[in-house]
Amino acid sequence: QKHPEPFFALARELYPGQFKPTVCHYFMRLLQDKGLLLRCYTQNMHALERVAGLDPELLVEAHGTFFTSHCLRPSCRQCYSLAWMRERIFSSLVPKCEKCQGLVKPDIVFFGENLPSRFFALLESDFEKVDLLLIMGTSLQVQPFASLISRVPTNTPRLLINKEKTGQSDPLMTLMGFGGMDFDSDKAYRDVAWLGDCDSGCLALAELLGWKEELEELVRREHAAIDADGGDPQKHWGNENEGSPSKSLRDKGKAQKDPEERLGDKEKAQ
């Protein structure tokens, strides 16, 4: 807070908005639209899940997001939009609160800061309901996020889509009550690793589910919509009041039901 200039100079380089969601983001969107997504927990801060159309209610951004910003003064905490922050960052201005002139920071989590309260508020109830855990594109090295894989019921299948196997049992974590993944031992019974990039893995899974053409069409349609807006994904972020841009789809009731109701005899996905 004393010397914010270096951070905001770096923020111009890190700031999201120049990239489109990829196949794996739209695979999660497809799970949502089919009523199969209980929740998406992500370490990403770029909000591409929002661009892809995930309902913010189904999204837990564990390491925060650039989507909103807040005044750092505890007595104020005024909220600011993505557009407001972007304008100041790219004008090389240190963002100051319009109400109290305090420093305004994007809602991303710095090292040593607490994770968002939403992360802790939802994880207990979410993970006890999971009957399929999908883990994609992560080293599973950063705590407490990495421990989430151990919070599902012991009979819940866990599928890792990653370039390498990760999250295997660690003696120290076992002592702490968090068992890791077991892909290869004689006792392995529920963990599966698909090795490769996330997009290829999601396409392979979609093909097995009979959804490949539907997924590819969703990607084509959404990318065309972004291109029609001048190639700027930020125009598809919605705003913090309206939520994600796929609200019209959600209003059809595909993903707004209670998790137990919307699944019926189908599997839900985490």
Contacts in CASP RR format, 6 or more apart in sequence:
PFRMAT RR
TARGET T0000
AUTHOR 0000-0000-0000
METHOD contacts of the structure
MODEL  1
QKHPEPFFALARELYPGQFKPTVCHYFMRLLQDKGLLLRCYTQNMHALER
VAGLDPELLVEAHGTFFTSHCLRPSCRQCYSLAWMRERIFSSLVPKCEKC
QGLVKPDIVFFGENLPSRFFALLESDFEKVDLLLIMGTSLQVQPFASLIS
RVPTNTPRLLINKEKTGQSDPLMTLMGFGGMDFDSDKAYRDVAWLGDCDS
GCLALAELLGWKEELEELVRREHAAIDADGGDPQKHWGNENEGSPSKSLR
DKGKAQKDPEERLGDKEKAQ
1 72 0 8 1.000
1 103 0 8 1.000
4 94 0 8 1.000
4 103 0 8 1.000
4 105 0 8 1.000
5 94 0 8 1.000
8 89 0 8 1.000
8 92 0 8 1.000
8 94 0 8 1.000
8 95 0 8 1.000
9 92 0 8 1.000
11 89 0 8 1.000
11 106 0 8 1.000
12 89 0 8 1.000
12 90 0 8 1.000
12 92 0 8 1.000
15 66 0 8 1.000
15 86 0 8 1.000
15 89 0 8 1.000
15 90 0 8 1.000
16 45 0 8 1.000
16 46 0 8 1.000
16 47 0 8 1.000
16 48 0 8 1.000
16 66 0 8 1.000
16 233 0 8 1.000
16 234 0 8 1.000
17 46 0 8 1.000
17 232 0 8 1.000
17 233 0 8 1.000
17 234 0 8 1.000
18 233 0 8 1.000
19 46 0 8 1.000
19 48 0 8 1.000
19 233 0 8 1.000
20 48 0 8 1.000
20 51 0 8 1.000
20 223 0 8 1.000
20 226 0 8 1.000
20 231 0 8 1.000
20 233 0 8 1.000
21 48 0 8 1.000
21 49 0 8 1.000
21 51 0 8 1.000
21 52 0 8 1.000
21 222 0 8 1.000
21 233 0 8 1.000
22 48 0 8 1.000
22 198 0 8 1.000
22 199 0 8 1.000
22 219 0 8 1.000
23 198 0 8 1.000
23 199 0 8 1.000
23 202 0 8 1.000
23 203 0 8 1.000
23 215 0 8 1.000
23 219 0 8 1.000
24 136 0 8 1.000
24 161 0 8 1.000
24 198 0 8 1.000
24 199 0 8 1.000
24 201 0 8 1.000
24 202 0 8 1.000
25 48 0 8 1.000
25 49 0 8 1.000
25 51 0 8 1.000
25 52 0 8 1.000
25 54 0 8 1.000
26 52 0 8 1.000
26 215 0 8 1.000
26 218 0 8 1.000
26 219 0 8 1.000
26 222 0 8 1.000
27 202 0 8 1.000
27 205 0 8 1.000
27 206 0 8 1.000
27 215 0 8 1.000
28 37 0 8 1.000
28 40 0 8 1.000
28 49 0 8 1.000
28 52 0 8 1.000
28 54 0 8 1.000
29 52 0 8 1.000
29 53 0 8 1.000
29 54 0 8 1.000
29 218 0 8 1.000
29 246 0 8 1.000
30 206 0 8 1.000
30 211 0 8 1.000
30 214 0 8 1.000
30 215 0 8 1.000
30 218 0 8 1.000
31 37 0 8 1.000
31 269 0 8 1.000
32 53 0 8 1.000
32 54 0 8 1.000
32 55 0 8 1.000
32 58 0 8 1.000
32 250 0 8 1.000
32 254 0 8 1.000
32 255 0 8 1.000
33 246 0 8 1.000
33 249 0 8 1.000
33 254 0 8 1.000
33 255 0 8 1.000
34 254 0 8 1.000
35 254 0 8 1.000
35 255 0 8 1.000
35 257 0 8 1.000
35 262 0 8 1.000
35 263 0 8 1.000
35 266 0 8 1.000
35 268 0 8 1.000
36 263 0 8 1.000
36 266 0 8 1.000
36 267 0 8 1.000
36 268 0 8 1.000
36 269 0 8 1.000
37 54 0 8 1.000
37 58 0 8 1.000
37 255 0 8 1.000
37 268 0 8 1.000
37 269 0 8 1.000
38 58 0 8 1.000
38 126 0 8 1.000
38 129 0 8 1.000
38 130 0 8 1.000
38 259 0 8 1.000
38 268 0 8 1.000
38 269 0 8 1.000
38 270 0 8 1.000
39 58 0 8 1.000
39 59 0 8 1.000
39 60 0 8 1.000
39 122 0 8 1.000
39 126 0 8 1.000
39 270 0 8 1.000
40 49 0 8 1.000
40 54 0 8 1.000
40 58 0 8 1.000
40 59 0 8 1.000
40 60 0 8 1.000
41 60 0 8 1.000
41 62 0 8 1.000
41 119 0 8 1.000
41 123 0 8 1.000
41 145 0 8 1.000
41 148 0 8 1.000
41 270 0 8 1.000
42 49 0 8 1.000
42 59 0 8 1.000
42 60 0 8 1.000
42 61 0 8 1.000
42 62 0 8 1.000
43 62 0 8 1.000
43 63 0 8 1.000
43 138 0 8 1.000
43 142 0 8 1.000
43 145 0 8 1.000
44 61 0 8 1.000
44 63 0 8 1.000
45 61 0 8 1.000
45 63 0 8 1.000
45 64 0 8 1.000
45 65 0 8 1.000
45 66 0 8 1.000
45 108 0 8 1.000
46 66 0 8 1.000
47 61 0 8 1.000
47 65 0 8 1.000
47 66 0 8 1.000
47 67 0 8 1.000
47 237 0 8 1.000
48 233 0 8 1.000
49 59 0 8 1.000
49 61 0 8 1.000
50 56 0 8 1.000
50 59 0 8 1.000
50 67 0 8 1.000
50 237 0 8 1.000
50 238 0 8 1.000
50 243 0 8 1.000
50 244 0 8 1.000
50 245 0 8 1.000
51 226 0 8 1.000
51 233 0 8 1.000
51 234 0 8 1.000
51 236 0 8 1.000
51 237 0 8 1.000
51 245 0 8 1.000
52 222 0 8 1.000
53 236 0 8 1.000
53 244 0 8 1.000
53 245 0 8 1.000
53 246 0 8 1.000
54 244 0 8 1.000
54 246 0 8 1.000
55 243 0 8 1.000
55 244 0 8 1.000
55 246 0 8 1.000
55 247 0 8 1.000
55 250 0 8 1.000
55 255 0 8 1.000
55 256 0 8 1.000
56 243 0 8 1.000
56 244 0 8 1.000
58 255 0 8 1.000
60 116 0 8 1.000
60 118 0 8 1.000
60 119 0 8 1.000
60 122 0 8 1.000
60 123 0 8 1.000
61 67 0 8 1.000
61 116 0 8 1.000
62 109 0 8 1.000
62 115 0 8 1.000
62 116 0 8 1.000
62 119 0 8 1.000
62 145 0 8 1.000
63 108 0 8 1.000
63 109 0 8 1.000
63 115 0 8 1.000
63 145 0 8 1.000
64 107 0 8 1.000
64 108 0 8 1.000
64 109 0 8 1.000
64 115 0 8 1.000
64 116 0 8 1.000
65 106 0 8 1.000
65 107 0 8 1.000
65 108 0 8 1.000
66 82 0 8 1.000
66 85 0 8 1.000
66 106 0 8 1.000
66 107 0 8 1.000
66 108 0 8 1.000
67 82 0 8 1.000
67 107 0 8 1.000
67 237 0 8 1.000
67 240 0 8 1.000
68 79 0 8 1.000
68 80 0 8 1.000
68 81 0 8 1.000
68 82 0 8 1.000
68 106 0 8 1.000
68 107 0 8 1.000
68 240 0 8 1.000
69 79 0 8 1.000
69 80 0 8 1.000
69 81 0 8 1.000
69 82 0 8 1.000
69 84 0 8 1.000
69 85 0 8 1.000
69 95 0 8 1.000
69 104 0 8 1.000
69 105 0 8 1.000
69 106 0 8 1.000
69 107 0 8 1.000
70 77 0 8 1.000
70 78 0 8 1.000
70 79 0 8 1.000
70 80 0 8 1.000
70 104 0 8 1.000
70 105 0 8 1.000
70 107 0 8 1.000
71 77 0 8 1.000
71 78 0 8 1.000
71 80 0 8 1.000
71 97 0 8 1.000
71 99 0 8 1.000
71 100 0 8 1.000
71 102 0 8 1.000
71 103 0 8 1.000
71 104 0 8 1.000
72 102 0 8 1.000
72 103 0 8 1.000
72 104 0 8 1.000
72 105 0 8 1.000
73 97 0 8 1.000
73 100 0 8 1.000
73 102 0 8 1.000
73 103 0 8 1.000
75 100 0 8 1.000
76 97 0 8 1.000
76 99 0 8 1.000
76 100 0 8 1.000
76 102 0 8 1.000
78 97 0 8 1.000
78 98 0 8 1.000
78 99 0 8 1.000
78 100 0 8 1.000
78 104 0 8 1.000
79 240 0 8 1.000
80 95 0 8 1.000
80 104 0 8 1.000
81 239 0 8 1.000
81 240 0 8 1.000
82 234 0 8 1.000
82 237 0 8 1.000
82 239 0 8 1.000
82 240 0 8 1.000
84 95 0 8 1.000
85 95 0 8 1.000
85 104 0 8 1.000
85 106 0 8 1.000
86 234 0 8 1.000
88 94 0 8 1.000
88 95 0 8 1.000
89 95 0 8 1.000
94 103 0 8 1.000
95 103 0 8 1.000
95 104 0 8 1.000
95 105 0 8 1.000
96 102 0 8 1.000
96 103 0 8 1.000
96 104 0 8 1.000
97 103 0 8 1.000
97 104 0 8 1.000
107 116 0 8 1.000
109 115 0 8 1.000
109 116 0 8 1.000
115 144 0 8 1.000
123 148 0 8 1.000
123 151 0 8 1.000
124 151 0 8 1.000
126 270 0 8 1.000
127 148 0 8 1.000
127 151 0 8 1.000
127 152 0 8 1.000
127 270 0 8 1.000
128 151 0 8 1.000
128 152 0 8 1.000
128 153 0 8 1.000
129 259 0 8 1.000
129 260 0 8 1.000
129 268 0 8 1.000
130 152 0 8 1.000
130 153 0 8 1.000
130 156 0 8 1.000
130 268 0 8 1.000
130 270 0 8 1.000
131 153 0 8 1.000
131 156 0 8 1.000
131 157 0 8 1.000
131 267 0 8 1.000
131 268 0 8 1.000
132 156 0 8 1.000
132 157 0 8 1.000
132 159 0 8 1.000
132 267 0 8 1.000
132 268 0 8 1.000
132 269 0 8 1.000
132 270 0 8 1.000
133 149 0 8 1.000
133 152 0 8 1.000
133 156 0 8 1.000
133 157 0 8 1.000
133 158 0 8 1.000
133 159 0 8 1.000
133 270 0 8 1.000
134 159 0 8 1.000
134 161 0 8 1.000
134 269 0 8 1.000
134 270 0 8 1.000
135 149 0 8 1.000
135 158 0 8 1.000
135 159 0 8 1.000
135 160 0 8 1.000
135 161 0 8 1.000
135 162 0 8 1.000
136 160 0 8 1.000
136 161 0 8 1.000
136 162 0 8 1.000
136 198 0 8 1.000
136 202 0 8 1.000
137 161 0 8 1.000
137 162 0 8 1.000
137 163 0 8 1.000
137 198 0 8 1.000
138 145 0 8 1.000
138 146 0 8 1.000
138 162 0 8 1.000
138 166 0 8 1.000
139 166 0 8 1.000
140 146 0 8 1.000
140 149 0 8 1.000
140 166 0 8 1.000
140 167 0 8 1.000
140 181 0 8 1.000
141 166 0 8 1.000
146 167 0 8 1.000
147 173 0 8 1.000
147 178 0 8 1.000
149 158 0 8 1.000
149 167 0 8 1.000
149 180 0 8 1.000
149 181 0 8 1.000
150 173 0 8 1.000
150 177 0 8 1.000
150 178 0 8 1.000
150 179 0 8 1.000
150 180 0 8 1.000
152 158 0 8 1.000
152 270 0 8 1.000
154 190 0 8 1.000
155 190 0 8 1.000
156 190 0 8 1.000
157 190 0 8 1.000
157 191 0 8 1.000
157 192 0 8 1.000
158 181 0 8 1.000
158 190 0 8 1.000
158 191 0 8 1.000
158 192 0 8 1.000
159 192 0 8 1.000
159 193 0 8 1.000
159 194 0 8 1.000
159 205 0 8 1.000
160 166 0 8 1.000
160 167 0 8 1.000
160 181 0 8 1.000
160 183 0 8 1.000
160 191 0 8 1.000
160 192 0 8 1.000
160 193 0 8 1.000
160 194 0 8 1.000
161 194 0 8 1.000
161 196 0 8 1.000
161 198 0 8 1.000
161 201 0 8 1.000
161 202 0 8 1.000
161 205 0 8 1.000
162 193 0 8 1.000
162 194 0 8 1.000
162 195 0 8 1.000
162 196 0 8 1.000
162 198 0 8 1.000
163 195 0 8 1.000
163 196 0 8 1.000
163 197 0 8 1.000
164 195 0 8 1.000
165 181 0 8 1.000
165 183 0 8 1.000
165 193 0 8 1.000
165 195 0 8 1.000
166 181 0 8 1.000
167 180 0 8 1.000
167 181 0 8 1.000
168 180 0 8 1.000
168 181 0 8 1.000
168 182 0 8 1.000
168 183 0 8 1.000
169 179 0 8 1.000
169 180 0 8 1.000
169 181 0 8 1.000
169 182 0 8 1.000
170 179 0 8 1.000
170 180 0 8 1.000
173 179 0 8 1.000
173 180 0 8 1.000
174 180 0 8 1.000
181 191 0 8 1.000
181 193 0 8 1.000
182 188 0 8 1.000
182 189 0 8 1.000
182 191 0 8 1.000
183 191 0 8 1.000
183 192 0 8 1.000
183 193 0 8 1.000
194 201 0 8 1.000
194 204 0 8 1.000
194 205 0 8 1.000
202 215 0 8 1.000
203 212 0 8 1.000
203 215 0 8 1.000
203 216 0 8 1.000
206 212 0 8 1.000
206 214 0 8 1.000
206 215 0 8 1.000
222 236 0 8 1.000
225 236 0 8 1.000
226 232 0 8 1.000
226 233 0 8 1.000
226 235 0 8 1.000
226 236 0 8 1.000
229 235 0 8 1.000
229 236 0 8 1.000
236 245 0 8 1.000
237 244 0 8 1.000
237 245 0 8 1.000
238 244 0 8 1.000
238 245 0 8 1.000
250 256 0 8 1.000
254 262 0 8 1.000
255 262 0 8 1.000
256 262 0 8 1.000
259 268 0 8 1.000
END
